[in-house]
Amino acid sequence: GRMAASEGLDELKAIVQKTLEAKGVLGKIRAELRSSVFSAIQEEQSELVGEPAVLRELKRSAEGQLALELVRDFLTACGLDYTANVLVPEANMAKLPEPRDELAVRLHLAQPAAKTPLLVELLRARSAGERPSGADSNPPAAATA
């Protein structure tokens, strides 16, 4: 009777949960919920506390602003939209990101791959020995034997 129906329902719940987790749906729902809760808390706190001093200092420099945009681009390129949605209000960033092509120009990246995060492109260029223009162009001094 009731016991068998209850066991059947519990089994169905477990199957649905397992399926949703396997497809990543449950993780996305949890991330979206965390994002919404965090954003609500952040809005309340930002009115009371303001920005952390380190962040405020970083945002005063072009490099700091560029770094924040690179992080946003990385999160977006990786499909971590909820994480990006937490970053933007927490870091008090502009709602609209700087266009990717403009970021690539600022980073001196010639032809970045469309779906590759610019941060990864920058690291690849660096490990390939390319130096962004404006960087120290003097080669390291040869070791003397």
Secondary structure, DSSP 8 states (H G I E B T S, - for coil): -HHHHHHHHHHHHHHHHHHHHHTTHHHHHHHHHHHHHHHHHHHHHHHHT---HHHHHHHTSHHHHHHHHHHHHHHHHTT-HHHHHHHHHHTT--SS---HHHHHHHTT-SS--SSS-HHHHHHHHHHTT---TTS--S-------
